[in-house]
Amino acid sequence: MVKKTEQVRKMVAQGQYKEALRIAKGFRLGITQEQSSTLTRAYECMVHPDFYRSIGKNIQECIDGGVAVLHELYAS
């Protein structure tokens, strides 16, 4: 059985950020609350960009922040 962290590492290596964020946003161990919030916001901006744009968020900036956290935590 493949651990979820290993799945995320593989997805990050392959550039599948949306799927990696979908899994990683639920992680609680080994990451800070700020990192967790950044991952969640990045995924939500990918899924519901119109909503986040309507509340004044820069969609690409949020996504880039989440991808940066993924690389920081899970890039090999």
Secondary structure as the mmCIF struct_conf table of DSSP 4:
data_model
#
loop_
_struct_conf.conf_type_id
_struct_conf.id
_struct_conf.beg_label_comp_id
_struct_conf.beg_label_asym_id
_struct_conf.beg_label_seq_id
_struct_conf.end_label_comp_id
_struct_conf.end_label_asym_id
_struct_conf.end_label_seq_id
HELX_RH_AL_P HELX_RH_AL_P1 LYS A 4 GLN A 14
TURN_TY1_P TURN_TY1_P1 GLY A 15 GLY A 15
HELX_RH_AL_P HELX_RH_AL_P2 TYR A 17 ALA A 24
TURN_TY1_P TURN_TY1_P2 LYS A 25 GLY A 26
TURN_TY1_P TURN_TY1_P3 LEU A 29 GLY A 30
BEND BEND1 ILE A 31 ILE A 31
HELX_RH_AL_P HELX_RH_AL_P3 GLN A 33 VAL A 47
HELX_RH_AL_P HELX_RH_AL_P4 PRO A 49 SER A 54
TURN_TY1_P TURN_TY1_P4 ILE A 55 GLY A 56
HELX_RH_AL_P HELX_RH_AL_P5 ILE A 59 TYR A 74
#
